[in-house]
Amino acid sequence: MDIADFVVVGSSGGGGTIAWLLARAGHGVVVLEQGADWARTLEEDLPPYDPPPGASPPLDYDERRYNPAPHDEYRFRIDRPEVKRRLRGDYNTFRSSNQSDAKPFGLGWTGSMLGGGSVIWGTWSFRALPIDYTLATHFAATKQLQQLQDWGYSVPDWPITYREMEPYYNVAETLLAVSGNRDAVNQGIRESQWYRAFASHDYFKSAGNWQPTFPFPCPEFPLTPVGDLIGQALDALGWHSVRLPSGMVAPGSGTYATRAAITKALAQWSGPPTFWQQHPDKLWSDTMRDACNMCGFCGEYLCWGKRGPKSGTRASTLKELDDLPNAEIRTNARVFEVICDDRLRRATGVRYLDITNPDKPEVRTQLARNVVVSCGAVQSARLLLMSGPPGGLGNRYGQVGRYAMFHLFGLGAACVFPSALQGYLHGELGHTGNTMSFEHYFVPDGKGQWWKAGTIVSTAKKNPLENAIGAVKKGVRGGALLLAMEVYARGVELRLTGDDLPRADNRVDLDPSYVDEYGFPVARITRSFGPHETQLFQLTRPLLERVFEHYQGLKPTIKSSDGIVDLIGDHQMGTCRMGNDPTTSVVDTHCRLHDVQNVFVVDSSFFPTGFGLNPMVTVVANALRVGTWIAEELRNGRDPARQPSKKRARGPEVTRKEKIDAWVRLEDLP
Amino acid sequence: MPVAGDPPLTKELRETLGNLAEGLFDLAGWLRSPNKYVPPLPAAEMPWRAGGHRFTPLDLGVITFFEGELAASGEDDLFSRWAGTVDPLQASPLQDPSGWRANRGLANPALFGVGVNALLTNASGNPLSRRMFYASYWQPLRAAVAARQHNGPVDWTRLANDLATDQAPEWPMGSSRSSVFIMQFVSDLLAGMLGMSAPVSAPMRDAVLVELGEHRRRGNHYEPAAADRDVQALRALLKQLTAAPPPAPAQAPVYVPPVGSPPHDKK
């Protein structure tokens, strides 16, 4: 494709979803993914699995559908980190204050493979709650907003509403085959203390639909021993345990038909945009996905099922896209610049390194009428800052990279049970996480105020090898090491996906010194915890420990921990904040750069605030929303890049001839 | 320096490392330790517990596994390319990377910090392959073992302990620290014992996992009914335990990784 209608950089929940939608709407789409297609390698290892029509599955049917190759704890989790997280030679730097020098560190990774982070995510599938869209309104009503501002936070309302997002959430959940029980989730929210405390306020009620009725497309994931252990403790405290909604075809549910599920979602949508009025046969193929078999190796791994038991774009939208003649996927394509014509204030494509042979990278150019950036919040900011004018593309007001949020990883409690439970916890069953509670989405401070926290989830201990090696590196050896390995097998955790509220100084920019393998500046992450986070640790740790005190009769060992400031994973948000004001945000409500309106950013970079739960469902829903808007604009003969947004700075007048000349000049690019 | 295609280990080194592995992991002693968990399996499925058998890491083929890792290590030698890179910008596709950097307010010269992503690094933090890492330790290891053999049969447990704590006087002066070698060797042995790729057949391949009460196995697959059975078994146990006198306190965790840790402790 010489000039694509859209070049999409990144293939995870944002890029992989919008690429499908735009291609399905008939536009020419090129997807550039910097990683390889690891899942295809696994598929090709397997023999054909389709039985003849009408025949019973052969005896070795399961063996043909599932590949145990990823079940190599050593290879996939320890020995070759680039397989699942980042490219060879890539890394970030970190500093905890803007006064200090950053040092290289191994975290803050970007899932570098076709499907990106949506292939290796934990599948915890939540929609944001309505109040997440109106946090500023909420904190203003409770008279806490000024306090947060005094502490240095910038907590805005989202410029879009939950109501706008709701139909896209429904569809997103069908693409992700979310297994769960809607009534139970609704009850868990409705009966939380914070909900009851806020429920009478008009702003709260009008924030959105608190009790959605659209059923999850798959039944809930089976209960595991660890989930039951913690669920019972939560319930005993009156904290309403709920089976964790999970982006996996539920075990025992047979096969999953995405098309039928989408059809149900659309039936709930009164007056959907034209794109969604197509006959379901036009929207989605008749492919089926297999049920999860609970092998338990999918957390931060590739799923070993051939037909997508674990949800992600690689198993859904990218598979559909691959069959469309007007779309193309290129892997090992590492984009290093969004090409921009300053006079036109338009992007005209991207330049990338073809790293199929990483020792001999080749520079390539893909021209495009529109560019969609979706590399994860750290790498999207990095790409924009490496592009355009010296200050970076879309960075006229210095907003790119600011308000980075990563959730409060490390905040939680661990419990070790006595040896009588050795062998009974079965942490190997299913994915990481099984039961959860919304009880601590806000926590009281005992002084009449509630502060934003997040969701708590039961988590099983899954990786004995990794734990053992971690112990060795701490100096544990001999009999103590064997004991530590035993202890690990009877441990469980509660993790709180805590909401770190946005501050301008928590940011991503280009490291002034360090470069990657190809000489490009790496992303520098600056992050510290503010008073809100510090207070949150003090408020939540005793609450988390209380869960395990339910088993006090067994004399367990309980230990809680604060969030760890540099424990940064793939929950990366902010950095390209969405807003109506170009001086305080980077993209508008259609996720277009204020400065260069044919550049869209559709990963979690656009989040104005970070929720207290996994962002994937919202990323997918938003990509559907933005893609739908673009498709509708184009269908109506309007250029989605030309809609003036408020306060848009006008560039110089450009004639039609100059535009054509610009395209011609582009062909001179390498 | 080792060259790809060289045999990873000599016979003598293989034997030394096997003895060292036994000294590092006293698995037989572990099985005999008080209150050790006894897997609820028929004796025929636990040959490592058979009468007269002394359970050691060699039952799991750890040295063969380790040798395989050394042999495969060649592909990691690309790290040496980065470590030897004098100018971090030399691979840049930009025509004038220094000018580009200056224009963006970035410092020149640039620095290269890729070591954080490497599995193994040298004392300077530069990445290197497993084969290269170990190559610098074989000579001092041979010297230390030879010195002990000179005084009679080697107490491998003691030697392992001395090496792990940098307390072996026979370890040649000027060599890299023995504790660094032991730490990596123990990690690689653990990969052989727990990593589900040990070059021996089941049930021996899973012996350590079984003894830990870990059910994680390559090829696992379950139906919901299996999960339900395990839930019911745990409920029954908890009911029994809460009805009985309180058990002994749980052993405090020797090492508890941060809750929610991404994998690796590579920072």
Interface residues (C-beta under 8 A of the other chain):
Chain A: D62 Y66 P68 H71 D72 E73 Y74 R75 R77 I78 D79 R80 P81 E82 R86 R88 G89 D90 Y91 T93 K103 P104 F105 G106 L107 W109 P222 L223 T224 P225 D228 L229 P251 G252 N293 M294 C295 G296 F297 E300 F336 L353 D359 P361 V363 L385 P390 F409 G410 L411 G412 A413 A414 V416 F417 P418 S419 A420 L421 Q422 G423 Y424 L425 H426 G427 E428 L429 G430 T459 K462 N463 P464 L465 E466 N467 A468 I469 G470 A471 V472 K473 K474 V476 R477 G478 G479 A480 L481 L482 L483 A484 M485 E486 V487 Y488 A489 R490 G491 E493 L494 R495 L510 D511 P512 S513 Y514 V515 D516 E517 Y518 G519 F520 P521 V522 Y551 G553 L554 K555 P556 T557 K559 S561 I564 D566 L567 I568 G569 D570
Chain B: L24 F25 D26 L27 G29 W30 S33 N35 Y37 P39 P40 L78 R81 W82 P88 L89 Q90 A91 S92 P93 L94 P97 R101 N103 R104 G105 L106 A107 A110 L111 F112 G113 V114 G115 V116 N117 L119 N161 A164 I182 M183 V186 S187 L190 A191 L194 G195 M196 S197 V208 L209 L212 G213 E214 H215 R216 R217 R218 G219 N220 H221 Y222 E223 P224 A225 A226 A227 D228 D230 V231 A233 L234 R235 L237 L238 L241 T242 P246 P247 A248 P249 A250 Q251 A252 P253 V254 Y255 V256 P257 P258 V259 G260 S261 P262 P263 H264 D265 K266 K267
